[in-house]
Amino acid sequence: MSYSLNEVEAHSKRAARGAGLDWGLAEEAAKATRWICAQGLDGCRVLANLLDVYQTNPQKLGSPLSLTGEWHGSADLLCPVRTGASLSDSAQRVTADGVEIRDLSSPLIILPFVAAVARRTNTCLQVTWADAIITTDGKTHKQQFATDMAAYVEQVDCMAIAHATALTDGAKSTHRATPSSQVWETLNSLAALTYAPATETSRRLGAGAGQSDND
């Protein structure tokens, strides 16, 4: 099955909320998932992996303790959504000095935030981790993965973001996503957790919806 990017974003937002993220973070996660899918990568798969951690051990993921020097957190891993938000808040510093991020979960999710920083500062940034190099100016990007799995690693020990030379070409964007049925069902199950359970009143109103008060 393929889905529009609007469907992906809406579904991802509910899934993230169902996994325990607040609505603000859920919205950021959904936008990131959409961006990744638009680049021809499986954003739904990456989001599902991240939300699995939030479901099983949310204390494992945290925010950067400091935005100077090497970024790291007090938890086992940095959350890419929270870390991405911090990148946005430190756009000028990131483009001027670069940044190294330690122990980051689901690194692919950081890319939309880096792209936003590059676009806002009118520069080109390169993101690297083991077996992966992605360059973006915010409008387009160029990706190099040594293996098929390099894009979808669940965590990396170190990520570097640095200034790069301007892109002369880049990957084409797409308008639809094709997640596996298993991944989509995982997101669907999480999204269902946001739906309010039926009450006796709502059931009674639903049962009588087609009835008339007129004798």
Stockholm file with secondary structure:
# STOCKHOLM 1.0

chainA/1-215         MSYSLNEVEAHSKRAARGAGLDWGLAEEAAKATRWICAQGLDGCRVLANLLDVYQTNPQKLGSPLSLTGEWHGSADLLCPVRTGASLSDSAQRVTADGVEIRDLSSPLIILPFVAAVARRTNTCLQVTWADAIITTDGKTHKQQFATDMAAYVEQVDCMAIAHATALTDGAKSTHRATPSSQVWETLNSLAALTYAPATETSRRLGAGAGQSDND
#=GR chainA/1-215 SS CCEEHHHHHHHHHHHHHHTTCCHHHHHHHHHHHHHHHHTTSCHHHHHHHHHHHHHHCGGGEECBSCSSSSBCBSSSEECHHHHHHHHHHTHHHHHHHCEEEEEEESGGGGHHHHHHHHHHHTCCEEEEETTEEEEECSSCEEEEESSTTGGGCSEEEEEEEEECCCCSCCCCCCSEECCCHHHHHHHHHHHHTTSCCCCHHHHHHHHTTTCCSCC
#=GC SS_cons         CCEEHHHHHHHHHHHHHHTTCCHHHHHHHHHHHHHHHHTTSCHHHHHHHHHHHHHHCGGGEECBSCSSSSBCBSSSEECHHHHHHHHHHTHHHHHHHCEEEEEEESGGGGHHHHHHHHHHHTCCEEEEETTEEEEECSSCEEEEESSTTGGGCSEEEEEEEEECCCCSCCCCCCSEECCCHHHHHHHHHHHHTTSCCCCHHHHHHHHTTTCCSCC
//
